[in-house]
Amino acid sequence: MESIPIVNISSLDTGTERCLDAVLGQKVQKRQEALAELGDALHRVGFVAIQGHSIPSELIASVREEVATLFARPHSEKLKLTVTPNNYRGYIPMGFFTPNGKVQEADQYEAYKLHQEISASDRIVRACPLYGPNKWPKKSVALKDVVMEYWQECDRVTKVLLTALSEHLRLDRRLILDSLTKPLTNMTLLHYPPSTIADDQLGIHPHKDTDLLTILAGDPVGGLFVRPRDSEKWLEATGPDDALIVNVGDMLEIWSGGYFMSTPHKVVSPKGQHRYSFPYFAVPRYDVHLESLVSHDIEIENSFTHRTLHVGDVSAKIWQSNWPDAEAVDECYDPYIKG
């Protein structure tokens, strides 16, 4: 395997909630082939490059341009918007967070954290402090507009993918889709400066995502590497120019009984180029309890996929563990403690 699998999902997307009801109006064979390819890719590798997602390339280019403009702002201006332990939104300076449970250099990126936009007066904010309004820099109308438009597109693609994966597992799609009402879905706007050392410098250390699905617009600079199931080798996650990179997170691994694989990945800092990315993380509502919805006769590398986790608890724990004086998360929250 030289790169991650590529799947065209156009036959899976009707643009409405009638996705499963519209099967008879589509080319059934093509749809079933796409379902099988998508399910197999996320089972074997945990990563896939998807085409036919219908997100305009012009929108993706606009988001990338606005993200670059955001990080070009004066450092003093960005620092005024720095995240705090009680607010998971805003600017994350270079080297601000250290890898959980590891003794190594801080990750080499700066970031801007955004969460699902929820009014401060919404009752759910009192139930879970991870909810609330985002902090937007001054004079950032263009940034907010394009990010929110892209966010809505990612919401749509997420529903298409989760509907398809539910069908692949023979599950009622509502078991998962209903959990995305007032979700803890979030985005991270990222800037990786050029590497300053001769050897490969880690932009982000090896880790697994905690969410259901991650969607990442393909980056021309590259540098994203994954380690597939039963492999000790790192594979660069590349795809066609019009593709999105999608990967499984721990929450979907749990719900699928370990069938879909949450795969370790890392970012190697680019040499001589700036890298800008904006991953979207689909996360259920805070009060959802995670446990296997299905069982499969496959060997699971550890018992993590058979645990029951509470979305709000694990999300808060992962966030709080980033701070220098906080305890590292244990394996019930992050099974990828090893390097």
C-alpha positions in Angstrom: 0.0 0.0 0.0 1.5 3.3 -1.2 -1.2 5.6 0.0 -4.6 5.5 1.7 -7.7 4.2 -0.2 -9.7 6.5 -2.5 -13.5 6.2 -2.6 -16.0 8.3 -4.6 -19.1 8.9 -2.4 -21.2 10.7 -4.9 -23.6 7.7 -5.1 -24.2 7.9 -1.4 -25.3 11.5 -1.2 -28.8 12.5 -2.3 -28.5 15.9 -0.5 -31.4 15.0 1.8 -32.2 13.0 4.8 -33.9 10.5 2.4 -30.5 8.9 1.7 -31.6 5.3 2.4 -35.1 5.8 1.0 -33.7 7.0 -2.3 -31.8 3.8 -3.1 -34.3 2.6 -5.7 -33.7 5.8 -7.6 -30.0 5.3 -7.9 -27.7 2.9 -9.6 -27.9 0.2 -6.9 -24.7 -1.6 -7.9 -22.6 1.6 -7.8 -24.0 2.5 -4.4 -23.3 -0.9 -3.0 -19.7 -0.8 -4.4 -19.1 2.6 -2.7 -20.5 1.3 0.6 -18.3 -1.7 0.5 -15.2 0.3 -0.5 -15.8 2.9 2.2 -16.5 0.3 4.9 -13.5 -1.8 4.0 -11.1 1.3 3.9 -12.2 2.4 7.4 -11.9 -1.1 8.7 -8.5 -1.9 7.3 -6.8 1.5 7.4 -9.0 3.9 9.3 -8.3 6.6 6.8 -9.8 7.2 3.3 -9.6 9.9 0.7 -13.1 10.7 -0.5 -14.1 12.2 -3.8 -17.6 13.3 -4.9 -18.3 15.1 -1.6 -19.7 18.2 -3.4 -17.8 20.8 -1.3 -16.8 23.5 -3.8 -13.0 23.8 -4.3 -13.4 27.6 -4.2 -14.8 27.4 -0.7 -11.9 25.2 0.5 -9.4 27.7 -1.1 -11.2 30.6 0.6 -11.0 28.9 4.0 -7.3 28.2 3.5 -6.6 31.8 2.5 -8.5 33.2 5.5 -6.7 30.8 7.9 -3.3 32.1 6.5 -4.5 35.7 7.0 -5.6 34.9 10.6 -2.1 33.6 11.6 -0.4 36.5 9.8 -2.0 38.9 12.4 0.4 40.5 14.9 1.4 38.1 17.7 0.4 40.5 20.4 -3.1 40.6 18.9 -3.4 36.8 18.8 -2.2 36.5 22.4 -5.1 38.5 23.6 -7.4 35.7 22.4 -5.4 32.8 24.0 -7.4 29.9 25.3 -7.9 29.5 29.1 -8.5 26.5 31.2 -12.2 27.3 31.5 -12.7 28.3 27.8 -11.9 25.8 25.1 -11.9 28.5 22.3 -9.4 30.9 20.9 -5.7 31.1 20.1 -3.2 28.4 21.0 0.4 29.8 20.8 3.3 27.8 19.4 4.5 25.2 21.9 1.7 26.0 24.3 0.5 22.4 24.8 2.7 19.3 25.3 1.9 15.7 24.2 -0.2 13.8 26.8 1.9 11.3 28.8 5.1 11.9 26.9 8.5 13.4 27.7 9.3 15.1 24.4 9.4 18.4 22.6 6.2 20.4 22.4 4.2 20.2 19.2 5.3 22.8 16.6 2.1 24.5 15.6 -0.1 27.5 16.4 -3.8 27.0 16.3 -7.2 28.7 16.7 -9.9 26.6 18.4 -13.6 26.8 17.4 -16.5 24.8 18.8 -20.1 24.4 17.8 -21.6 27.9 18.0 -24.1 27.9 21.0 -25.6 31.0 22.6 -24.4 31.7 26.1 -28.0 31.8 27.3 -28.7 28.2 26.0 -29.6 25.9 28.8 -27.1 23.3 27.6 -24.2 25.7 28.5 -25.1 25.3 32.2 -25.1 21.5 31.8 -21.7 21.3 30.1 -19.1 24.1 30.2 -17.6 23.0 26.8 -20.6 24.7 25.1 -20.9 28.4 24.4 -20.2 31.1 21.8 -16.9 31.2 19.9 -14.3 34.0 20.2 -13.7 35.6 16.9 -10.9 38.1 16.2 -11.9 41.7 15.5 -12.6 42.5 11.8 -12.8 38.8 11.0 -16.2 38.8 9.2 -14.7 37.0 6.1 -13.1 34.4 8.3 -16.3 33.6 10.2 -18.4 33.6 7.0 -16.3 31.1 5.1 -15.5 28.9 8.1 -19.2 28.6 9.0 -20.1 27.8 5.4 -17.4 25.1 5.3 -18.6 23.8 8.7 -22.1 23.3 7.4 -20.8 21.5 4.4 -18.8 19.2 6.7 -21.9 18.6 8.7 -23.6 17.4 5.6 -20.8 15.1 4.5 -20.6 13.7 8.0 -24.3 12.7 7.9 -23.8 11.1 4.5 -20.8 9.1 5.8 -22.4 8.0 9.1 -25.6 7.0 7.2 -23.5 4.9 4.9 -21.4 3.4 7.7 -24.6 2.6 9.7 -26.0 0.8 6.7 -22.7 -1.1 6.3 -23.0 -2.3 9.9 -26.7 -3.0 9.4 -27.6 -0.4 12.1 -30.5 2.1 12.2 -28.8 5.3 11.2 -30.7 7.2 13.9 -28.7 5.5 16.6 -25.7 7.7 15.6 -27.3 10.6 13.8 -29.6 11.5 16.7 -26.5 12.0 18.8 -25.5 15.0 16.7 -28.2 17.3 18.0 -26.3 20.1 19.7 -23.0 18.2 19.4 -19.6 19.0 20.7 -18.3 19.1 17.1 -15.3 21.4 16.8 -12.7 22.7 14.3 -9.0 23.6 14.8 -7.4 26.1 12.5 -3.7 25.2 12.2 -0.5 26.8 11.1 2.7 24.7 10.9 5.8 26.9 10.2 8.6 25.5 8.2 10.9 23.0 10.0 13.9 24.5 11.6 15.9 21.3 11.9 17.5 19.0 9.4 15.7 15.8 10.5 11.9 15.3 10.5 10.4 17.7 13.0 7.0 16.8 14.4 4.3 19.3 13.9 1.9 17.1 15.9 3.0 14.0 17.8 1.6 10.6 17.0 -1.9 10.3 18.4 -5.4 9.0 17.7 -8.5 11.3 17.4 -11.1 11.0 20.1 -14.1 11.9 17.9 -16.5 10.0 15.6 -15.0 11.2 12.3 -12.4 13.8 11.3 -12.7 15.6 7.9 -9.6 17.3 6.5 -9.3 19.2 3.3 -6.4 17.9 1.2 -3.2 19.9 1.8 -0.8 20.6 -1.1 2.1 20.8 1.3 1.6 17.3 2.7 3.2 16.0 5.9 0.3 13.9 7.3 1.3 10.3 8.1 -0.7 7.4 9.3 0.1 4.0 10.7 -2.5 1.4 9.5 -3.7 -1.6 11.4 -1.0 -4.3 12.1 1.7 -2.1 10.6 4.8 -0.5 12.1 5.4 1.7 9.0 4.1 5.2 8.6 2.3 5.9 5.4 1.8 9.5 4.0 -2.0 10.2 3.7 -2.3 11.7 0.3 -5.1 11.8 -2.3 -6.3 13.5 -5.4 -6.4 17.3 -5.4 -10.2 17.3 -5.1 -10.4 14.8 -2.3 -11.0 15.2 1.4 -9.1 13.1 4.0 -11.5 11.3 6.4 -10.5 9.2 9.4 -12.2 7.3 12.2 -11.9 8.5 15.8 -12.1 6.5 19.0 -15.8 7.1 19.5 -16.8 5.5 16.2 -14.3 2.6 16.9 -16.2 2.0 20.1 -19.6 2.2 18.5 -18.6 -0.2 15.8 -17.3 -2.7 18.2 -13.8 -2.2 16.9 -14.7 -2.9 13.3 -13.7 0.7 12.2 -10.2 1.5 13.2 -9.1 4.7 15.0 -5.6 4.9 13.5 -2.5 6.6 14.9 -1.3 9.6 12.8 1.1 12.5 13.0 2.2 15.6 11.1 5.8 16.2 10.1 6.6 19.9 9.8 7.1 21.0 6.2 10.6 22.0 5.0 10.7 25.5 3.5 6.9 25.9 3.4 4.1 27.0 5.7 1.3 24.4 6.2 -2.2 25.5 6.9 -5.0 23.1 7.7 -8.5 23.1 9.3 -9.6 19.7 10.5 -13.3 19.3 11.4 -14.0 16.9 14.3 -17.6 15.4 14.5 -18.4 14.7 18.2 -21.8 13.7 19.7 -23.8 15.6 22.3 -22.2 15.9 25.7 -24.6 13.5 27.5 -24.2 10.5 25.1 -22.8 7.3 26.5 -20.6 5.3 24.2 -20.6 1.6 24.0 -20.5 -1.0 21.2 -23.6 -1.1 19.1 -22.5 -4.2 17.3 -20.1 -7.2 17.8 -17.8 -8.7 15.2 -15.7 -11.8 15.1 -12.4 -10.0 14.7 -9.3 -9.6 16.9 -9.2 -6.3 18.8 -5.7 -5.1 19.7 -6.9 -4.0 23.2 -10.1 -3.8 25.2 -10.6 -0.1 24.6 -13.3 -0.7 22.0 -15.4 -2.5 24.6 -15.4 0.3 27.1 -18.3 2.6 27.9 -17.4 6.3 27.7 -19.3 9.5 28.4 -18.8 12.0 25.7 -18.8 15.1 27.9 -16.4 13.5 30.4 -13.9 12.3 27.9 -14.0 15.6 26.0 -13.4 17.6 29.2 -10.6 15.2 30.3 -8.7 15.4 27.0 -9.0 19.2 27.0 -7.9 19.6 30.6 -4.9 17.2 30.2 -3.3 19.6 27.8 -2.3 22.0 30.5 1.3 21.6 32.0 0.2 21.1 35.6 -2.5 18.5 34.6 -2.3 14.8 34.9 -1.9 12.9 31.7 -4.9 11.0 30.5 -4.9 7.2 31.0 -5.7 4.5 28.5 -9.5 4.6 29.1 -9.4 8.0 27.5 -6.5 7.8 25.1 -5.3 4.2 24.3 -2.4 5.6 22.2 0.0 6.5 25.0 2.9 4.6 23.3 4.9 6.3 20.6 
